[in-house]
Amino acid sequence: MAQVPEDIGCENKECIAKDECKRQVIAKNGTAREIQVFGGTADRKCGKFIQK
């Protein structure tokens, strides 16, 4: 899988992990340089979280 820059936020509202996803946090607080939808669904996580 290609490495995604850490400052890309996610605005996927359906992902079951949206409340624990760092991409959602930076999208909401305005620090993301770009916003995308990463494919999380209401049934599963998207698996594209920013790793510490």
N, C-alpha and C positions, 0 to 999 in steps of 0.2 A: 504494500500500500504506500502511496506517495505521502511524504511528510507534508502536513498542512501547517502554515505559519501560525504561531500561537495567538496572533492578534486578529484572527478571523472569528467573528461572533456568529451565533446561530439563532434564527428566529422561528425554529420549528415548534409550533404550539402543541403538536400531537404526541411528541416523544414522551414515553413514560418516565424517562430520566431527566426531563427538562429542568426540574427543580434542583437537581444536584450537578448539573452540567456547567462547567466553567465557561463554555462558549455562550450559554444563555446569560450568565452573569455579566460578561463583558459587553454583550449586545445591549442589555438593559441599562448598564451604567454609563454607556457612551464611550468606552475606551477601545472598542473594536474599530479597526481601520476599515473593515469591510464586513458586511453581514450576508450570510448565505443560509440556505436550508440544507441540513446535512442528512436528511433521510430517516430520522428517528420516527417510529410509528407509535400508535396508541397501545400496541401489543408488545413492543420490544424496544430496547435502547438502540441508538444508532452505532454505538461503539467507537465514536470518533471524539472522545474527550481529550482535553489537553492533559498530558501526563506531567506530573511534577518530577 
